[in-house]
Amino acid sequence: MKQLITDGPWFKDQQGRVRLLRGVNLGGSSKVPYTPDGATHLAEGFFDHKNVSFVGRPFPLEEADQHFTRLKQWGFDFLRFLVTWEAIEHAGPGQYDEAYLDYVRAVVEKAREYDIQLFIDPHQDVWSRFSGGDGAPGWTFDLIGMDITAFKPTGAAIVHQTHGDPFPRMIWPSNYNKLAAATMFTLFFGGDDFAPRTTYEGMSVQEFLQSHYIRAMQQVAERLAGLDNVIGYDTLNEPSPGFIGDTDVRTIDHQLRIGDVPTPYQTMLLGAGLAQSIAVYELSWLGSRQVGTRVITCDGKRAYKDGYRCVWSENGVWDIDSKGLPRLLRPHHFGYKPDGSPVDFANDYLRPFVNRYAAAIREVDPKAVIFMEAEAVLRENPPIWGPGDADNIVYAPHWYDGVLLFTKRYVPFAGINAFTVKPVLGLENVRRSFRNQLKKHKDWARDHLGNVPVVIGEVGIPYDLNDRVGFRYNDFRVHGQAIERTMQALDANLLNFTWWNYTADNSNARGDQWNGEDISVFSRDQQTDPSDCNSGGRALNAVVRPYARAIPGTPLRMTFDQNSGVFTFAYKHDPKIDAPAELFIPNHQYPDGYRVEIEDGEYEVDRANQRLIYRHSDKDVPHLIRVVPLVTRETNRDHFWRNRLAIFGIFVTLALLLMFGRKRK
């Protein structure tokens, strides 16, 4: 297998062909331990965080062949492979889980047998499992004396294991703005500036956290050395600024308002055990609105262990006055750097971290592509990249249909602009908005990062839509419609992506085993025939779709309509490239075969490998390829009018019966 390279905005193979990459995140349950079962609805043993194992995530090694066979059959030959810092270094600082590293090597070697390429994703959500997500080891809280068992009464985090069922829908992202996660992210990226008095073992807390995180990822790179299907490493999933950039700790300075929404100052006081009245918000597709307040009493608990002060009190943000009352000293502490200049998180803190991380990975793998993400949760904006910054990078942002994700309702005529957080109404307006939102990521990669390739690292839909209609009636048509409009926006922008996600142990009852999410394209509960590779797939007619896999020139246009089955692709050839164009044409979409329409050149069909090989002529014109199913499909429009004509016919019949009935009387 020969590695891909980056060239301007494209990935290219060794023959110089542009490669469009389509794949999945593997896998959703890799966020939690395999032994003991770390599914977030299971509370027993939760706080025993050092005695866990992630060997078996994303699946037991003996299952690898069946899963890779399925992914390959579906055209997903590019993976965003999840690992977590906790999986590598859960036992304590510098104590690496060698069995897990060996296991990761074995799974990646198996992927190579299927000609599947990948990049490693050091995954996290809201810092750690113990602050409501996944990622960092539990011992990272010990560095500053935080008590993970006291996060619930102090409102420092809302955690499925301690909250219990039912866990509020999509509540977990609210932890980005609560004490536990916001404090840790602030220390990780900006501890030297914002918490200089906080040290551990004679080292600044920022240096201790970053150096251990980076060394843990180097362990993965060292273990995977020599595997040419590993093209690179992501820096950190959905990095968060924490409190960095909050211009006034007395105000709410973010758009993600759901459930309890304290100000930064309130989170600090709660962490110190001081009761607070907190605003409570409700989220709908029209946005957030405050629905009341709630008093958090803390039940006599603090978020810190005995003998430890609040980090932010220790660093002069606030203290207790002579009357025993809290006093805010530095309301603008996080809005300005020590030299008095305004904070720019992306350029002042994220950019140096990415450069440091890239240099460390390339000590092990000099050719590694570095996949960079911007800020998480509605604030994505990459840093400005220059000549002194790491080269050979890829921009890997995330994008979701926000209405679907947060409300779990498919409304064809309603969407949301992820950048302005404003609703979008109208069927065509939503489609146009989706295309333009995804185009914005390409524009940023061009204007901010030097015209580098883009991989949408996460994009997907929840499968428990519309009151779980798919599970109750085994009907995933509405999911297919939701997927189709997202896929068409990706195709329109000729974007690479890794779909979120593929979870080998997904179930209808517990989804992806994490925080109530159910976003896996595969589930055992839909697998009625294990011998059928497609069995277990959800809404495959929208997911498994044709695309141009390798292009000897510049891609111009690609479209596919799952309703009609018509696929079109156009490109302008590069005369220096001798290799043919290679298109993935899935048998699942064309069980009865297909007709190929071309204006020049010649082609051959390889049904066994689901490939269409096209050799263009020397004409200096765009080359157009059109694939049409041999059996005409009923389109949604046909179905729409047929249904309405049938309904009209029923009304006419009833009217005639009533009319004749009256005449007979």
ChimeraX attribute file (.defattr): number of C-alpha atoms within 10 A of each C-alpha:
attribute: neighborCount
match mode: 1-to-1
recipient: residues
	/A:1	12
	/A:2	12
	/A:3	16
	/A:4	22
	/A:5	19
	/A:6	17
	/A:7	14
	/A:8	14
	/A:9	17
	/A:10	22
	/A:11	22
	/A:12	20
	/A:13	17
	/A:14	11
	/A:15	15
	/A:16	20
	/A:17	25
	/A:18	25
	/A:19	22
	/A:20	21
	/A:21	22
	/A:22	21
	/A:23	25
	/A:24	26
	/A:25	27
	/A:26	26
	/A:27	24
	/A:28	25
	/A:29	27
	/A:30	29
	/A:31	30
	/A:32	26
	/A:33	23
	/A:34	20
	/A:35	13
	/A:36	15
	/A:37	16
	/A:38	24
	/A:39	22
	/A:40	26
	/A:41	20
	/A:42	16
	/A:43	14
	/A:44	12
	/A:45	13
	/A:46	18
	/A:47	14
	/A:48	9
	/A:49	18
	/A:50	15
	/A:51	12
	/A:52	21
	/A:53	23
	/A:54	29
	/A:55	21
	/A:56	18
	/A:57	28
	/A:58	27
	/A:59	20
	/A:60	13
	/A:61	15
	/A:62	9
	/A:63	13
	/A:64	18
	/A:65	15
	/A:66	12
	/A:67	17
	/A:68	21
	/A:69	14
	/A:70	19
	/A:71	22
	/A:72	17
	/A:73	18
	/A:74	25
	/A:75	21
	/A:76	21
	/A:77	21
	/A:78	27
	/A:79	28
	/A:80	26
	/A:81	24
	/A:82	23
	/A:83	26
	/A:84	28
	/A:85	24
	/A:86	33
	/A:87	28
	/A:88	26
	/A:89	26
	/A:90	24
	/A:91	19
	/A:92	15
	/A:93	15
	/A:94	13
	/A:95	11
	/A:96	18
	/A:97	20
	/A:98	14
	/A:99	13
	/A:100	20
	/A:101	21
	/A:102	14
	/A:103	18
	/A:104	24
	/A:105	19
	/A:106	16
	/A:107	21
	/A:108	20
	/A:109	18
	/A:110	16
	/A:111	24
	/A:112	19
	/A:113	12
	/A:114	14
	/A:115	16
	/A:116	21
	/A:117	26
	/A:118	25
	/A:119	21
	/A:120	26
	/A:121	23
	/A:122	25
	/A:123	24
	/A:124	22
	/A:125	24
	/A:126	31
	/A:127	29
	/A:128	24
	/A:129	26
	/A:130	28
	/A:131	30
	/A:132	28
	/A:133	26
	/A:134	23
	/A:135	25
	/A:136	28
	/A:137	25
	/A:138	26
	/A:139	19
	/A:140	21
	/A:141	20
	/A:142	13
	/A:143	15
	/A:144	21
	/A:145	18
	/A:146	24
	/A:147	20
	/A:148	20
	/A:149	17
	/A:150	20
	/A:151	27
	/A:152	17
	/A:153	21
	/A:154	29
	/A:155	30
	/A:156	27
	/A:157	31
	/A:158	27
	/A:159	23
	/A:160	26
	/A:161	22
	/A:162	21
	/A:163	14
	/A:164	13
	/A:165	12
	/A:166	10
	/A:167	18
	/A:168	15
	/A:169	14
	/A:170	17
	/A:171	21
	/A:172	22
	/A:173	18
	/A:174	21
	/A:175	26
	/A:176	27
	/A:177	28
	/A:178	28
	/A:179	28
	/A:180	30
	/A:181	28
	/A:182	25
	/A:183	27
	/A:184	28
	/A:185	22
	/A:186	23
	/A:187	29
	/A:188	23
	/A:189	26
	/A:190	25
	/A:191	22
	/A:192	18
	/A:193	18
	/A:194	25
	/A:195	22
	/A:196	15
	/A:197	16
	/A:198	20
	/A:199	17
	/A:200	14
	/A:201	8
	/A:202	8
	/A:203	11
	/A:204	17
	/A:205	26
	/A:206	24
	/A:207	18
	/A:208	19
	/A:209	22
	/A:210	17
	/A:211	15
	/A:212	16
	/A:213	24
	/A:214	18
	/A:215	17
	/A:216	23
	/A:217	25
	/A:218	19
	/A:219	19
	/A:220	23
	/A:221	25
	/A:222	15
	/A:223	18
	/A:224	21
	/A:225	13
	/A:226	10
	/A:227	16
	/A:228	16
	/A:229	22
	/A:230	27
	/A:231	21
	/A:232	28
	/A:233	28
	/A:234	27
	/A:235	25
	/A:236	24
	/A:237	27
	/A:238	22
	/A:239	23
	/A:240	29
	/A:241	28
	/A:242	27
	/A:243	27
	/A:244	26
	/A:245	20
	/A:246	22
	/A:247	18
	/A:248	18
	/A:249	24
	/A:250	15
	/A:251	14
	/A:252	18
	/A:253	16
	/A:254	13
	/A:255	13
	/A:256	22
	/A:257	23
	/A:258	24
	/A:259	24
	/A:260	26
	/A:261	24
	/A:262	26
	/A:263	21
	/A:264	23
	/A:265	20
	/A:266	22
	/A:267	27
	/A:268	27
	/A:269	22
	/A:270	25
	/A:271	29
	/A:272	20
	/A:273	22
	/A:274	20
	/A:275	18
	/A:276	19
	/A:277	15
	/A:278	19
	/A:279	19
	/A:280	17
	/A:281	18
	/A:282	14
	/A:283	19
	/A:284	12
	/A:285	21
	/A:286	14
	/A:287	17
	/A:288	16
	/A:289	13
	/A:290	15
	/A:291	11
	/A:292	13
	/A:293	15
	/A:294	13
	/A:295	11
	/A:296	17
	/A:297	16
	/A:298	21
	/A:299	12
	/A:300	11
	/A:301	20
	/A:302	26
	/A:303	31
	/A:304	24
	/A:305	17
	/A:306	10
	/A:307	6
	/A:308	14
	/A:309	18
	/A:310	21
	/A:311	22
	/A:312	20
	/A:313	19
	/A:314	15
	/A:315	17
	/A:316	15
	/A:317	22
	/A:318	20
	/A:319	18
	/A:320	11
	/A:321	10
	/A:322	8
	/A:323	6
	/A:324	8
	/A:325	10
	/A:326	15
	/A:327	13
	/A:328	16
	/A:329	12
	/A:330	14
	/A:331	17
	/A:332	14
	/A:333	22
	/A:334	23
	/A:335	21
	/A:336	18
	/A:337	17
	/A:338	13
	/A:339	7
	/A:340	8
	/A:341	9
	/A:342	14
	/A:343	18
	/A:344	16
	/A:345	22
	/A:346	20
	/A:347	15
	/A:348	15
	/A:349	18
	/A:350	22
	/A:351	20
	/A:352	16
	/A:353	19
	/A:354	20
	/A:355	16
	/A:356	16
	/A:357	24
	/A:358	27
	/A:359	15
	/A:360	18
	/A:361	25
	/A:362	17
	/A:363	13
	/A:364	17
	/A:365	21
	/A:366	12
	/A:367	14
	/A:368	21
	/A:369	24
	/A:370	27
	/A:371	27
	/A:372	26
	/A:373	26
	/A:374	23
	/A:375	19
	/A:376	19
	/A:377	19
	/A:378	15
	/A:379	16
	/A:380	20
	/A:381	18
	/A:382	22
	/A:383	23
	/A:384	15
	/A:385	16
	/A:386	11
	/A:387	7
	/A:388	7
	/A:389	16
	/A:390	18
	/A:391	16
	/A:392	18
	/A:393	22
	/A:394	26
	/A:395	26
	/A:396	26
	/A:397	27
	/A:398	24
	/A:399	20
	/A:400	20
	/A:401	21
	/A:402	18
	/A:403	23
	/A:404	24
	/A:405	20
	/A:406	16
	/A:407	16
	/A:408	20
	/A:409	18
	/A:410	20
	/A:411	15
	/A:412	16
	/A:413	13
	/A:414	19
	/A:415	26
	/A:416	22
	/A:417	19
	/A:418	21
	/A:419	13
	/A:420	10
	/A:421	17
	/A:422	13
	/A:423	16
	/A:424	20
	/A:425	16
	/A:426	12
	/A:427	13
	/A:428	13
	/A:429	14
	/A:430	20
	/A:431	20
	/A:432	14
	/A:433	18
	/A:434	27
	/A:435	20
	/A:436	16
	/A:437	16
	/A:438	22
	/A:439	18
	/A:440	14
	/A:441	24
	/A:442	24
	/A:443	14
	/A:444	19
	/A:445	24
	/A:446	17
	/A:447	13
	/A:448	16
	/A:449	20
	/A:450	17
	/A:451	18
	/A:452	23
	/A:453	23
	/A:454	26
	/A:455	25
	/A:456	23
	/A:457	26
	/A:458	19
	/A:459	22
	/A:460	24
	/A:461	26
	/A:462	26
	/A:463	27
	/A:464	23
	/A:465	21
	/A:466	16
	/A:467	11
	/A:468	17
	/A:469	16
	/A:470	20
	/A:471	16
	/A:472	10
	/A:473	8
	/A:474	11
	/A:475	14
	/A:476	19
	/A:477	16
	/A:478	19
	/A:479	24
	/A:480	18
	/A:481	19
	/A:482	22
	/A:483	22
	/A:484	21
	/A:485	20
	/A:486	22
	/A:487	24
	/A:488	20
	/A:489	22
	/A:490	21
	/A:491	17
	/A:492	19
	/A:493	20
	/A:494	21
	/A:495	21
	/A:496	22
	/A:497	27
	/A:498	26
	/A:499	26
	/A:500	25
	/A:501	26
	/A:502	25
	/A:503	28
	/A:504	25
	/A:505	20
	/A:506	25
	/A:507	17
	/A:508	17
	/A:509	12
	/A:510	16
	/A:511	23
	/A:512	28
	/A:513	24
	/A:514	23
	/A:515	24
	/A:516	23
	/A:517	18
	/A:518	25
	/A:519	23
	/A:520	29
	/A:521	23
	/A:522	27
	/A:523	22
	/A:524	17
	/A:525	15
	/A:526	17
	/A:527	16
	/A:528	11
	/A:529	11
	/A:530	11
	/A:531	9
	/A:532	10
	/A:533	16
	/A:534	19
	/A:535	18
	/A:536	20
	/A:537	21
	/A:538	23
	/A:539	22
	/A:540	21
	/A:541	19
	/A:542	23
	/A:543	20
	/A:544	22
	/A:545	23
	/A:546	30
	/A:547	23
	/A:548	25
	/A:549	19
	/A:550	24
	/A:551	26
	/A:552	27
	/A:553	19
	/A:554	15
	/A:555	21
	/A:556	15
	/A:557	16
	/A:558	22
	/A:559	21
	/A:560	22
	/A:561	17
	/A:562	22
	/A:563	17
	/A:564	15
	/A:565	22
	/A:566	19
	/A:567	20
	/A:568	19
	/A:569	20
	/A:570	19
	/A:571	21
	/A:572	18
	/A:573	24
	/A:574	15
	/A:575	11
	/A:576	10
	/A:577	13
	/A:578	14
	/A:579	16
	/A:580	20
	/A:581	22
	/A:582	20
	/A:583	21
	/A:584	21
	/A:585	27
	/A:586	22
	/A:587	20
	/A:588	17
	/A:589	19
	/A:590	20
	/A:591	11
	/A:592	10
	/A:593	18
	/A:594	19
	/A:595	14
	/A:596	17
	/A:597	13
	/A:598	15
	/A:599	12
	/A:600	17
	/A:601	13
	/A:602	12
	/A:603	18
	/A:604	11
	/A:605	17
	/A:606	12
	/A:607	14
	/A:608	8
	/A:609	13
	/A:610	19
	/A:611	20
	/A:612	22
	/A:613	18
	/A:614	22
	/A:615	17
	/A:616	25
	/A:617	13
	/A:618	11
	/A:619	12
	/A:620	10
	/A:621	13
	/A:622	18
	/A:623	21
	/A:624	19
	/A:625	20
	/A:626	18
	/A:627	21
	/A:628	17
	/A:629	18
	/A:630	14
	/A:631	14
	/A:632	11
	/A:633	13
	/A:634	11
	/A:635	13
	/A:636	13
	/A:637	10
	/A:638	12
	/A:639	11
	/A:640	10
	/A:641	11
	/A:642	12
	/A:643	12
	/A:644	12
	/A:645	12
	/A:646	11
	/A:647	12
	/A:648	12
	/A:649	12
	/A:650	12
	/A:651	12
	/A:652	12
	/A:653	12
	/A:654	12
	/A:655	12
	/A:656	12
	/A:657	12
	/A:658	12
	/A:659	11
	/A:660	11
	/A:661	10
	/A:662	9
	/A:663	8
	/A:664	7
	/A:665	5
